[in-house]
């Protein structure tokens, strides 16, 4: 099934109109039609969604050709923006960008441990389009559309399935649930990719969340800085500021994605006062190499994007060819420790199947423990003893005299 472009009746305000003017002036659709590749709507309208167009751009293998046919027939669509397709090596099927976005026949494989809904989101739905897996935060699924459908997608069961951006009326029960549950402080807006929605729709959603006093932070999960960086406009940045504490979570997975265009998009967000964090998915033959990830993380930090998570790929049905063993991730983290500044080293995370929550993993740096002494292994493979203070030092607690 081909992906339908997002709504194109974008309402744009003048460049310097500020937050209060977001979404007030109606943009002429003819402008979107006549705009060139630097316009995000042009990119979406010209996304590659069929085999013939893809084959005109890339020399496909038999496995890719079969993968595309299967993707179009089985419901998990293919969509690749011209910008992101331009990062692909046209002749090399092992290209790390190409393997992320071009379907492959290996997606038909099912192995033990594969799950349709690996994070148990359907079981943890507390209101339509609202998922709660932690006491203080929820996931709001605002759309099922993306500009590029990544082949390792956790939500391949639902993305591109129809419906597009959820109307505010459809999200009303979710907002009502949030108002009734003030213990929830953090809302993650995801989908699909919420930033392929109209700017007006994004502004409405964030305004609604800002009106709920107990919602302290909003995280917008998006891959647009990577796959559709033209979307990061001044108008969009103004809309994102409609909630006082918006963080943007994105997914750079390989240094090839750090193009001048994507780096400018990230800089525009940060310059607008929006913190940007990156969640890299560990993917076999794409980025399962410490040198590749070191280059990626250094590039992100240079543009003021914080590497936040290195995510073990979720066990989504049909993605076993892209997943690595956990041991591979631990070995990579061990190589990165000490080689990279602390602000460039992400946490290595496994989001446990069934929606039980995220678990951080670390190589084992504790060699031995004795009474009061812990022997640690450094990144140089040296053994160092850390000696605890004597018990007598804790005998007198100054807080007892307060």
C-alpha positions in Angstrom: 0.0 0.0 0.0 1.5 3.3 -1.0 1.8 6.0 1.6 -0.4 9.0 1.2 1.3 12.4 1.7 0.3 14.4 4.8 -2.2 17.2 4.5 -0.9 20.0 2.4 -3.2 22.8 3.4 -0.4 24.2 5.6 -1.2 27.5 7.2 1.9 29.6 7.3 2.6 32.8 9.2 5.0 35.5 8.2 8.6 34.6 9.1 8.8 37.1 12.0 5.3 36.8 13.2 6.3 34.9 16.3 4.6 32.2 18.3 1.3 34.0 18.7 0.8 34.1 14.9 1.5 30.4 14.1 -1.1 29.1 11.7 -3.1 32.3 11.0 -2.5 32.8 7.3 -3.7 30.3 4.7 -1.0 29.2 2.2 -1.8 28.8 -1.4 -1.7 25.1 -2.5 -0.3 26.2 -5.8 2.8 27.4 -4.0 3.4 23.9 -2.6 3.0 22.5 -6.1 5.5 24.9 -7.7 8.0 24.7 -4.8 11.3 22.8 -5.4 13.2 20.2 -3.5 14.1 22.7 -0.7 10.4 22.7 0.3 9.4 19.9 2.7 6.0 19.5 1.0 7.6 19.0 -2.3 9.7 16.3 -0.8 6.7 14.5 0.6 4.7 14.8 -2.6 7.6 13.3 -4.6 8.4 10.5 -2.1 9.1 7.2 -3.8 6.3 4.8 -3.0 6.4 2.3 -5.9 8.7 -0.3 -7.4 9.1 1.3 -10.9 10.2 4.7 -9.5 12.6 3.1 -7.1 14.1 0.9 -9.8 14.7 4.0 -11.9 16.8 5.4 -9.1 18.6 2.4 -7.7 20.1 -0.8 -9.2 18.0 -3.2 -7.1 18.9 -6.8 -6.1 16.4 -9.6 -6.5 15.9 -9.5 -2.7 15.1 -5.8 -2.7 12.7 -6.1 -5.6 10.9 -8.9 -3.9 10.9 -7.0 -0.6 9.3 -4.0 -2.3 6.6 -6.1 -3.9 5.8 -7.7 -0.5 5.8 -4.4 1.4 3.3 -2.9 -1.1 1.1 -5.9 -0.9 1.3 -6.7 2.9 0.5 -3.3 4.4 3.8 -2.0 5.8 4.4 0.7 3.1 7.5 2.0 1.5 8.0 5.8 1.3 11.4 7.4 0.7 11.8 11.2 0.3 14.0 12.3 -2.7 16.4 13.8 -0.1 16.9 10.6 1.8 17.0 8.5 -1.4 19.8 10.8 -2.6 21.9 9.6 0.4 21.7 6.0 -0.9 24.4 4.4 -2.9 22.6 3.6 -6.2 24.7 0.5 -6.9 25.6 -0.9 -3.5 22.8 -2.8 -1.7 25.0 -2.8 1.5 24.7 1.0 1.7 23.8 1.8 5.3 21.1 4.3 4.3 19.7 2.0 1.7 19.3 -0.8 4.2 17.3 1.4 6.4 14.7 2.4 3.9 14.5 -0.1 1.0 12.4 -3.2 1.8 14.1 -6.6 1.6 12.8 -10.1 1.1 14.3 -10.9 4.5 11.3 -9.1 6.1 9.3 -12.2 5.4 11.4 -14.2 7.9 9.9 -14.9 11.3 12.2 -16.1 14.1 11.7 -17.1 17.8 11.2 -13.9 19.8 9.7 -11.9 17.0 6.6 -9.9 18.1 3.9 -7.9 16.3 3.8 -5.3 19.1 7.1 -5.8 20.9 6.6 -3.0 23.5 3.1 -4.1 24.5 1.6 -0.7 23.5 -1.8 -2.1 22.7 -2.0 -3.8 26.1 -1.0 -0.5 27.9 -3.4 1.8 26.1 -5.3 3.8 28.7 -7.3 6.0 26.2 -7.5 6.0 22.4 -4.1 6.8 21.0 -2.6 7.1 24.6 -0.2 4.5 26.0 1.1 4.4 29.6 4.0 2.1 30.5 5.5 4.2 33.3 3.9 6.0 36.3 4.9 9.5 35.3 4.8 9.5 31.5 2.7 8.6 28.5 3.0 8.1 24.8 0.6 10.0 22.6 0.3 8.6 19.0 -0.7 11.6 17.0 -0.5 10.2 13.5 0.3 7.0 11.5 2.2 8.8 8.8 6.0 9.1 8.2 7.9 10.7 5.3 10.2 7.6 5.3 9.1 4.2 6.6 12.2 2.7 8.3 12.4 -1.0 7.8 13.2 -1.6 11.5 10.1 0.3 12.7 8.7 -0.7 16.1 5.2 0.2 15.0 5.2 -1.4 11.5 1.9 -3.0 12.6 0.2 0.4 12.4 2.2 3.1 10.5 0.8 4.1 7.1 -2.3 2.0 7.9 -4.7 4.9 7.1 -6.3 7.8 8.9 -3.2 10.1 8.9 -3.1 12.8 11.6 -5.5 12.2 14.4 -8.1 15.0 14.6 -8.3 17.0 17.8 -11.7 15.4 18.5 -10.1 12.0 18.3 -7.5 13.0 20.8 -10.0 14.6 23.2 -10.3 11.4 25.4 -6.5 11.3 25.7 -6.4 14.9 26.9 -9.3 14.3 29.3 -7.4 11.3 30.7 -4.3 13.4 31.2 -6.3 16.1 33.1 -7.6 13.3 35.4 -4.2 11.9 36.1 -1.9 14.7 37.4 0.8 12.1 38.3 1.7 12.1 34.6 4.3 14.8 34.1 5.9 13.9 30.7 4.1 13.3 27.3 6.0 11.8 24.4 4.3 12.8 21.1 5.0 10.2 18.5 3.3 8.2 15.7 4.2 7.8 12.8 6.1 11.1 12.7 4.2 14.0 14.3 6.3 16.6 12.4 4.8 15.5 9.0 1.5 16.9 10.3 0.5 20.5 9.4 2.1 23.1 11.5 -1.3 24.3 12.6 -2.2 20.8 13.8 1.1 20.6 15.8 0.4 24.0 17.3 -3.1 23.0 18.4 -1.8 19.8 20.0 1.0 21.5 21.9 -1.4 24.3 23.0 -3.7 21.7 24.4 -0.9 20.0 26.3 0.4 23.3 27.6 -3.1 24.0 29.1 -2.7 20.8 31.3 -0.8 22.2 34.3 0.5 18.8 35.4 2.2 18.1 32.1 5.7 19.6 32.7 7.6 18.3 29.7 6.7 17.3 26.1 9.0 15.2 24.0 8.4 15.2 20.2 9.7 12.0 18.7 10.6 12.6 15.0 13.0 11.5 12.3 12.4 14.6 10.1 15.9 16.1 10.9 17.3 13.0 9.3 14.9 12.1 6.5 13.1 15.4 5.8 15.3 18.2 7.2 13.5 20.7 5.0 10.6 20.4 7.5 12.5 22.2 10.2 11.4 25.7 9.3 11.3 28.9 11.5 7.5 28.6 11.6 7.7 25.0 12.9 10.3 26.0 15.6 7.9 28.8 16.7 5.1 26.2 17.0 7.2 23.9 19.0 7.7 26.6 21.6 4.0 26.7 22.3 4.7 24.4 25.2 7.2 25.9 27.6 9.3 22.7 27.9 9.4 20.9 24.5 12.3 18.5 23.8 12.9 17.0 20.4 14.0 13.4 20.2 15.4 12.3 16.8 17.1 9.2 15.2 20.4 9.6 13.5 21.8 6.1 12.9 24.8 6.6 10.6 27.4 9.4 9.9 26.2 9.6 6.3 23.0 11.1 7.6 24.9 14.1 9.1 24.6 16.2 5.9 24.9 20.0 5.8 21.2 20.1 5.4 20.4 17.9 8.4 23.0 19.7 10.5 21.4 23.1 9.7 18.0 21.7 10.7 19.4 20.6 14.1 21.2 24.0 14.6 17.9 25.8 13.8 16.1 23.8 16.5 18.8 24.4 19.1 19.1 28.1 18.2 15.4 28.4 18.8 15.8 27.1 22.3 14.6 23.5 21.7 16.9 20.8 23.2 17.6 18.0 20.8 18.4 14.5 21.9 19.3 11.5 19.6 18.3 7.9 20.0 20.4 5.7 17.7 19.1 2.2 16.9 21.8 -0.4 16.8 21.5 -2.1 13.4 23.4 -5.0 12.0 25.7 -4.2 9.1 24.6 -0.5 9.3 26.1 0.9 12.5 27.2 -2.1 14.6 30.8 -0.8 14.7 32.4 1.3 17.3 34.3 3.4 14.8 31.1 4.2 12.9 29.3 5.1 16.1 32.2 7.2 17.4 32.1 9.3 14.1 28.3 9.6 14.5 28.3 10.7 18.1 31.1 13.2 17.6 29.3 14.7 14.7 26.1 15.1 16.7 27.8 16.7 19.7 29.5 19.2 17.3 26.0 20.4 16.3 24.8 20.4 19.9 22.7 17.3 19.7 23.1 15.0 22.7 23.5 11.3 22.0 20.9 10.0 24.5 20.3 6.3 23.8 21.9 3.5 21.8 18.8 1.4 21.5 18.9 -2.4 21.1 16.6 -2.9 18.1 13.2 -4.1 19.2 12.2 -7.6 18.3 9.7 -6.6 15.7 8.4 -9.3 13.4 10.4 -9.4 10.2 13.5 -7.4 11.4 15.8 -10.2 12.6 18.1 -9.5 9.6 18.7 -6.0 11.1 19.1 -6.9 14.7 22.4 -7.6 16.6 23.0 -9.8 19.7 23.1 -7.9 23.0 26.7 -9.0 23.4 27.6 -6.9 20.3 26.1 -3.8 21.8 28.0 -4.3 25.1 31.3 -4.8 23.2 30.7 -1.5 21.3 29.9 0.4 24.5 33.2 -0.9 26.0 35.2 0.3 23.1 33.5 3.8 23.2 34.1 4.2 27.0 37.1 6.4 27.5 37.5 7.2 23.7 34.6 9.7 23.7 33.8 12.6 26.0 31.0 11.8 28.4 28.5 14.1 26.6 29.0 12.0 23.5 28.4 8.6 25.1 24.8 7.4 25.1 23.2 4.9 27.4 22.8 1.4 25.9 19.2 0.5 26.4 17.0 -2.6 25.9 13.3 -1.8 25.9 12.1 -5.1 27.3 9.5 -7.0 25.3 5.9 -6.8 26.5 6.1 -3.2 27.7 8.0 -3.9 31.0 10.2 -0.9 30.5 13.7 0.1 29.5 16.8 -1.5 31.0 20.2 0.2 30.8 23.1 -2.2 30.1 26.8 -1.7 30.8 29.9 -3.8 30.4 31.0 -5.3 33.6 33.6 -3.0 35.1 33.5 -4.5 38.6 36.1 -7.3 38.9 35.9 -8.1 42.6 34.3 -7.0 45.8 35.7 -7.5 49.3 35.0 -6.0 52.7 35.2 -2.3 52.0 37.1 -2.6 48.7 35.9 -2.8 45.1 38.3 -3.7 42.3 37.4 -1.8 39.1 38.6 -2.3 35.5 39.2 1.0 33.6 38.9 1.6 29.9 42.7 1.0 29.7 42.1 -2.5 31.2 43.9 -1.5 34.4 42.7 -2.8 37.7 42.1 -0.2 40.4 40.9 -0.6 44.0 38.4 1.8 45.4 38.3 1.7 49.2 35.1 2.6 51.1 35.4 4.9 54.1 35.7 3.1 57.5 32.4 2.4 59.2 33.5 4.6 62.1 33.2 7.6 59.8 29.5 7.1 59.5 29.0 6.8 63.3 28.2 10.5 63.8 25.7 11.9 61.3 25.6 15.7 61.5 22.0 15.6 60.3 21.2 14.0 63.7 22.0 17.3 65.4 19.8 19.3 63.1 
